[in-house]
Structures are given as C-alpha cells and as structure tokens.
Amino acid sequence: MDKVQLIAIFASIVLQGTPLIIAVCGEILTERSGVVNLSLDGAMLMSAMVGFVVGLKTESIWLGFAGGAATGAAFALIVAFGSIRLGQSQVAVGFVLALLGADLSAFLGQNYTRLRGVAVPHYPIPVLKDIPVLGPILFDQDAVVYFAMILIVVTWWWLNRTQPGLRLRGAGERPTAAFARGVDVNRLRYLYTIVGGALIGIAGAAYSLDVKLGWSEGHIKGMGWIALAIVIFGGWSPIRGAFGALLFGASKALATVLQREYPEIPVVAFTSITWFLMIFVLLAVGSDYTERFINAMPRSWQRPLRRVLRVSPPMALGTPFHEG
C-alpha cells in the first residue's frame, strides 16, 4: 500500500466519522443538561429520509439539512416534553421513538428508495489542502466535514469556557444548586435537548446527502446506538467523543480493506468488527477489571490512565427536576 492509498484511507476515515461527530456533540449537549435522548437511531433514520426527500424535491442541499435538523429537533422535543412536562421515563420515551423512527422512515420513504438526489459538493480549501499529508486528509473534503471540525471546538469551548456552558453543566450535575442560583433548569433542558436533537438530525441528513448518498430502508440503522456508545466512551467530552467517532471510521475502513484482501471470508465477519470494538470499548471504560489493570500499572501511569479509561456521567443524568 503506497502513500497515496494510505492518505485516501485516512481521508475516508474522517468522512465516515463526520456524521457521528455531529451526532455525538448533539447528544453530549443534551446529556450534559441532564436529559437522556435514546431516540437517536430512529431520529437519524427519519432525518436521513426527510433530508434526502427535501433535498430531492427542492434541489437544495441546505434545505435538505434544514429538514433533517427540524426532524431531529422534533424527536428531541417529544423526549423533553414527555420527561419534563408529563413526568414519563426519558429512557422509555426515547426507546419507543427509536423504534417508531425506524419503521416510519421505511414507510414514508418507500417511494424514494435508490433515487438519485442532490449531494454535498466537494470543496477543497486553497493553500491548506496543499499541506503535506494533513492537507489531503483534513482540508480536501466538503463543508460538512469542516462543520464537524468547527463543532468539536465550539462545543468544547461552550461547555468549558463560557457562563452559559457552566449553567448547562450545573443543570446536569446539581440542578437544585443551579436553580438556587437563578437557573431555570427545565427551560434550559428543553433548549439543549432541542439543539442537540437538531444536530442529531443534521448528522442523519449528512449520511443521505454526503456519506452514503441516497435513501433505502434501514439506510443507517444502528448508527444512533453507535453514537450513544461513543458518548459514553468519550466521557461526555466532545474531543474524546470525536476521537471515538474517528475510531469507528477506522474500523469501517479496516473492514473494507480486509474484505478486499480476503474475499473468501463472509462479509459479515468484517462488518461485525465495529460492534465488537464498541463492546470492548464500553467494557474498557466502565469495568472493575479496568480499575484493577490501572492499579497494577506504575504509580506515575495511574493518574493519566484513570483519566482516559474511567468515565462518569453527569450526576443528575436522567433525573427529572421539580421546582419548589
């Protein structure tokens, strides 16, 4: 494998991981506010279908993404309303929506299967694309990839360097204390659940309009669950979450390469690599065996290893907040 092929593989990894980065950032904003949105898989399928159909009918990429964002926001609003207003289980509402979105997208999108629609245009960035190695990988892409790069930085900065981000984290960690300081916890949870849902919708549309062009039943089935797993693996951090999304992209690229090299082996053996990797990662970041492994390491290694391998969710995640 020569240098050109290797660079092409890394560029493919970035492209494959881009929608997941967007979805992960959206779910992190939602969960850091204290709401669990398990509707991702159905919301992304519906958003992929709606984004493709809107783009096809209007011949506009941006209206397609707007349709996807609106769909994702609508799913998230149902989760927030069911939890905050009606007092229902966030997990139950989200899970039902995930199933509904999968079936509804198949039913409503059946007349648009395998049609050719609009696609996000390639847009290399002058000068930057000519940087050796990194240029072709990061800057010879399209607008969705660049949006994901910016989103990682903005999400991290918003969470860790701004007053609104501090209030957001307060709502997810200690809502009672945040309320005592004047934060309208439930209103804030509504806001970030809807914003996170809109980003999840954009991620779904990114598949049908950019990464896996077109629409078919079950087009990206399972991607929402992968995004949820990456949020946990990433410790509710956008930077670590982006790394997890790229790790997923790398597993997909590896499966493609292995399939090409060993055609006699069933395809399912390679496509399963991603799921086994996700299971391994989730066990690695939350197992008692991981703690034993860390304790067996030299003392100077223990602190950085613990920061990487041990994660904890926001303390009030999934817990309804009642004012007064």
N, C-alpha and C positions, 0 to 999 in steps of 0.2 A: 504494500500500500504506500503510494507516494505522498508527498506533502500536500499536493492539490486535493487528493481524495480525502486526506485527513482533515483538512480545513473545511471541506464540504460537509463532512460528517459533523463537525463541531457547530457549523452554521445551522445544520438541520436540528441539532440538539436544542439550540437556542430557540428556533422557530417552534419546535414541538412543545417546549416548555412554556412558551409565552402565554397561551390562554390560561394555563394553570397558575402562572404567576399572578395574573389579573384576578382570577377567582380566589386564590389564597389571600391576597391583600384585602379583597372584599370581605371574606369570612373572618379575617383577623379583626377588622374594624367592628364587625358585628359582635363577635365573641368577646372582644375586649370591653364592650359596653355591657356584657352580662347576658346576652341572648344567644342561644344555640339555634342556628338555622340548618336543619338537616335536609332541607328541600333541594340542596344543590344539584343532585343528579337530575331530578325532574325539571328543575328550573333551567338548567343548562341545555337540556334537550329541547324544551319548549322555546328557549331563546335562540337556539341554533336554527330551529324550524322557522320561527317568526322572522328572525333576521334575514334568513335566505329568501323567504317569500316576499317580504317588504322590499328587499334589495332587487329581487327579480321584477316585481310589479312597477317599482318607481325608477329602476335603473340607477339607483343611488346607493353607494356603499354606506354613506353616513346616515341615511335614513334607515338602512338595514340595521346598523349598530344601534341607532336610537330605538328601533322596535325591540331589539334584543334587550337593551337596558331597561325599557319600560316593562317588559315581561318579567325580568328578574326582580325588579323593584316590586311588582305586583305580588309575586310569590312571597317575597320577604315581608311585605305589609301584612299579608294574611297571617304569617307566623307571629309577627309582633302584635297584631290585634288580638289573635287568639290567646296569646300569653298574657299580655298586659291588661287588656280590657275584659276578656272573658275568663281569665284565670285558668286556661287549659294548659296541658303539658306541652312545652315547646318541642320536646322530642317527638311526641305523638303527632302533633300537627305537622311538623316538618317531614316526618316519615311518610305520612299519608300523602302530602303534596309531592314528595319524590315519586311515589308510585303513580299518582294522578298525572303528573307531568309527562312521565314516560308513555303512558297509554294515550293521553290526549295529543301529544305531539305526533304519535304514529297515526292516529285517526285524522287529525286536521291536516297533516302533511302528506297524506297518501296520494294526492293528485299532483304533487310536486317532486315525486321521487325521481332521482337521477336526471334532473333537468340541468341545463347549463345556465348559470346565473352570473351576476357580477362578481368580481374578485378584487381584493385589495391590490393596488398596483405596487410594483417593486419600486423602491425609492432609495438608492444608494446616496449616502451623504458625501458630497465632494470633500476632498482632502482627507477626511477621516477614514474613508474606505481604502485609502492607499497605505495606511499604516501596516507594516508587516505583521502577518498572522492575525492580530486582533481586528484589523480593519475589515477584512472579508467576513469575519465571524460575527462581529457586532454592528458594523456600520454599512454593510452591503445587504440590508434587509428591507423591511417595509415599515409603514407608520405604526402598525400595531405592536411590533417588536420595540420600537422606540418609546411608545406609550408605556409599555410594561416596564422598561428600564427606568423611566422617569417616575412611574407609580411606586416602585420599590423605595426610591429615595424620599419621595414626598410622604408616603405612608409612615416610614420610619421617623422622619423629621416631625411630622404632625403628632405622632404618639409620644415622642420623647423630648421634644424641644419647644412645645407650644402650650399655652394655657388651656385652649380647648382640648388638646390631647391629654393634659393632666386631668381635666374634668371627665373625659371619656374613660380613662383608666380608673378613676375614682368610682365611677358608676359600676364598673365591672368587678372591682376589688372590695370596696367598702361603701356600698350605696347609702347606708344610713349616715355615715360621716359626711359623704358628699352632699346629701340632702340638707344636713345641718349647716353646711357652708353655702347654701343657696342654690345648689344644682338641682334642676328639675330632672330627676333621674329617668322617669318613664318617658318624658318628652325626648330626652337625649337618646334613649334606647330606640325609640321609634325612628329618629333621624338616622342613626348609624346602621340600623338594620336595613332601612330602605336604601341608603347609599351603598352599603355592602352588597345588597341584592342587585342594584343596578350594575355594579362591577361584575358580579357573577353573570348577569345577563350579557354584558359585553363579552365576557370570556366565552359564553356559549356561541354567540354570533361570530366570534373570531374563528371558531372551528369551521363553520359552514361557509364563511366568506373569505377565509385565508388559508388555514392549515389543512383542512380536509374539505375541499370545495364541493358544494352541492349538499343535497339532503337525501337521506334514506332512513327508514325505520331503525331506531336504535343506533343512530349515527355515531354518537359519542357516549353510549351507555357505559356507565362505570366511572366516567371522568370526575363526576361530582364527589363520589366516595373517595377517589384518589386525592382530590383537593382537600377533603376533610382530614384524611390521614396525614397529608403534608402539613396542615396547620398544627396538628399535634406534634409531629416530628420537629417542626420548626420552632416549637416552644412559643407560639403566638408572636413570633417576631418576623417582620416582612423580609429581612435579609436572609435569615435561616430558612424561611419558607421558600424564597426564591431559589436557594441552593437545592432544596428538596425537589422543586419543580424541575430544575435542570438535571437532577439525578434521575428523575423519571424519564425525561427526554433522552438521557444517555442510555437507559435500559431499553427504550424503544429502538434507538439506533443500533444497540448491540444485538437485539433480537433480529433486526433486519439484516445485519452483516452475517450473523450466524446462519440465518435461513438461506442466505445466498451461498455460503460456503458448504453447508451440509443439507442439500435439498432432499436427501433420503430420510431425514428425520421429520416427523409430523410437525406442521406449523404450530400447533397448539403448545408444543413443548417450549417453543421460543416466546410465544406471546404470554405464557404464564410467568415468565421471568419477572415481569413488572409486579405482579401480585405477590409473588414470593418475596421480592425485595421490600415491598411495603409492609408485609407482615413482619419480616425481620427487623426493619427499622422501628416499627411501633414497639416490638418487644425490647429492642435495644434501649429505647429512651424511657421505658416505664417499668422495667423488671427489677426484682430484688437481686437477680443474678448480676445485673449491671452494677449495682452498688457493691456487691462482693468483688467484682472484677476491678472496680475503681480502687477499693480499699487494698487490693493486692498489689497495686502499682506503687512505684516510688512516691514518697510524700510530695515531691515537687511537681509530680504529674497529676495528683489527685484533684486539685482545685480546677485546673483547666478542663480536665476530663469530665468532672461533675457538671461544669457549666454547659458542656456540649451534650452530654448524654442524659442528664436529668432535667426534666421539664415539669412545670406545674401550671395548671390552668388558672385563669382569673378566679379568685376565691368565691365570687358571687355568680359564677357562670351557671346559667340555667335556673337561677333562684329568682322568683318574682319579688318585686319590691312594692310594698304597700305604704303609701304616705300616711303620716299621722300615727 
